[in-house]
Structures are given as C-alpha cells and as structure tokens.
Amino acid sequence: MRRYDEPIAVRSGEVGGEPAPVEFLWRRRYWRVLDVESRWRETADWWSRPSKDLLAESEVFRVVASAGRTSLPGVYELAHPVAGEEWFLRAVVD
C-alpha cells in the first residue's frame, strides 16, 4: 500500500444502493468508482500526527476505481472527516 494523504475533489451519490463517492479528481484525472469494497470509521492517529481533537472521526471508503476504458481498475482509500467536507486520497492499495 502506498500512502498519499492528498486532497481530492469527490462527487458523491450511490454505489450499490448506498451513499458513497461515485467519482473523484486526483492529479488532474477523473476516476470513476466501480465498486465499494468496504467502508469504516476511525479516530485520528494521535501517535503519528498530533491533532487538536483526538476524538475526531474520519469515514474511509476502500473503492475500486478506473480512470477510463483503457485504464485498469485499482483499489483506492478515500477519506473525509465526519465533521468536515474535505476529502483525501489516503492510499493506493497494491
């Protein structure tokens, strides 16, 4: 797994009947979400990145996404703070 923690733009909708990201813009490329593998909430990792709010939760989506018909799908972790609107591409799963 490669860690990025880069800001991204996300358009939300429904995937498989559940609210989830449906596409995201990362490094000037649009990625279409094909499937949501899993979804979870986690608290801040206070041991590596001190935060003002140690109980802040983030919602994380592990998705399968593709940048187009000629692009092979990959697995990506998209995260956003529960109390916020910003999104981050947290990791790309090898």
C-alpha positions in Angstrom: 0.0 0.0 0.0 1.3 3.4 -0.9 0.2 6.3 1.3 -0.6 9.7 -0.2 -2.9 11.8 2.0 -3.5 14.2 -0.9 -6.6 16.4 -1.1 -9.1 15.4 -3.8 -12.4 16.5 -5.2 -15.2 14.0 -4.8 -18.7 13.7 -6.2 -21.0 11.6 -4.0 -24.0 9.6 -5.0 -25.0 6.0 -4.7 -22.9 2.9 -5.3 -24.8 -0.4 -4.9 -27.7 1.4 -3.3 -25.6 3.0 -0.5 -24.3 6.6 -0.3 -20.7 6.7 -1.4 -18.2 8.5 -3.6 -19.1 7.9 -7.3 -16.1 9.7 -8.8 -13.0 11.7 -7.8 -10.5 14.0 -9.3 -6.9 13.2 -8.4 -3.8 14.7 -10.1 -5.9 16.2 -12.9 -7.6 12.8 -13.8 -11.2 11.8 -13.2 -11.6 8.3 -11.6 -15.0 6.6 -11.7 -15.9 4.4 -8.7 -16.9 0.9 -9.9 -17.4 -0.7 -6.5 -17.1 0.0 -2.8 -15.2 -2.9 -1.2 -15.6 -1.6 2.4 -16.3 1.4 4.5 -15.4 2.2 8.1 -14.9 5.0 10.6 -11.7 5.6 12.6 -10.4 8.1 15.0 -7.3 10.3 14.5 -3.9 8.5 14.7 -2.7 10.7 17.6 0.6 8.9 17.9 1.9 10.0 14.5 0.0 13.2 13.7 -1.0 15.2 16.8 -4.4 16.8 16.4 -6.4 19.3 18.4 -9.3 16.9 18.5 -8.1 13.4 19.5 -11.6 12.0 19.1 -12.2 13.4 15.6 -13.6 10.6 13.3 -12.9 10.1 9.6 -15.0 8.0 7.3 -12.9 5.8 5.0 -14.1 4.2 1.7 -12.0 1.5 0.1 -13.1 1.6 -3.6 -12.3 0.1 -6.9 -12.0 2.8 -9.5 -10.9 3.4 -13.1 -9.7 6.4 -15.0 -11.3 5.3 -18.2 -11.9 2.4 -20.6 -8.3 1.9 -21.3 -7.2 2.2 -17.7 -7.0 -0.9 -15.5 -9.1 -0.6 -12.3 -7.2 -0.1 -9.0 -8.1 0.0 -5.3 -8.1 3.3 -3.5 -8.8 4.6 0.0 -10.8 7.8 0.1 -11.3 9.5 3.5 -13.0 12.6 4.9 -13.5 13.9 8.4 -17.1 13.2 9.6 -17.4 16.8 10.7 -15.9 18.2 7.5 -16.4 18.5 3.8 -12.8 18.0 2.5 -11.7 14.6 1.0 -8.3 13.0 0.8 -6.9 10.1 -1.3 -5.4 8.3 1.6 -3.7 5.4 -0.1 -3.5 3.3 -3.2 -3.6 -0.4 -2.5 -1.0 -2.5 -4.4 
